[in-house]
């Protein structure tokens, strides 16, 4: 085995830790809020298209 073959698993371990970490300063939005906003926006578009 060559030395370049080793470390594949070790090099991906940092990425797993990076993407698994949660930023406490990030904006948090409930998924239900996103769905509700999308539904209301779609309804608004339908109403506006019907009136024009």
Phi, psi and omega in degrees: 000140178270164182286341179284341179282336181276148176103001179297316179288322181293324182287333179276345181295325178294322179292322179297317179293323181294313183281342179276339182289143179251131179275124183286341181269359183287153177284130180251126178234130178293134180302328178294328177294319179295317179296316180296317179296319178296320179294318179294320178295318177297318178296319178298319179296317179298318179294316181294322179292329180285331182273342183266000000 
